Amino acid sequence: MKPNNFINLSVVFGFFLGLVFALAKFDNPETIFFCTLFSTLGFYLIILFCSSVYIWFVETNQTFFNKTRIDKRLEFFDKEFDIREREAINIRRYIQNADFLENKSSNDKK
């Protein structure tokens, strides 16, 4: 099972376990809510720690600083950033042109 799936499963289990115990023990809705919230948060933190330790021990065989992999990822992010920047520039130009046309049409009406 992937660590992400294990974390999700554990959080859902913690939620329902906390909900069952809170419903069995308390009558006040606020107390039930907070007990369920703390139980879910507790399970999340514990499982996150366990899965991070698992990943740390499993992936120690790999090099931590693989230069070629890091360069490929940086190039990918650089390309994505350029694409987003061009989109933002085009949107800014469209807004400026729309404002100019709107101002021009309001001046023509006067």
Number of C-alpha atoms within 10 A of each C-alpha: 5 7 15 11 10 13 20 14 14 18 22 14 16 21 21 15 16 23 20 13 14 20 17 10 11 12 10 10 11 10 14 20 15 14 19 22 16 15 22 21 15 16 21 21 14 14 19 19 13 14 17 13 11 12 12 11 10 10 10 9 8 8 8 8 8 9 10 9 10 11 11 11 12 12 12 12 12 12 12 12 12 12 12 12 12 12 12 12 12 12 12 12 12 12 12 12 12 12 12 12 12 12 11 11 11 10 9 8 6 5
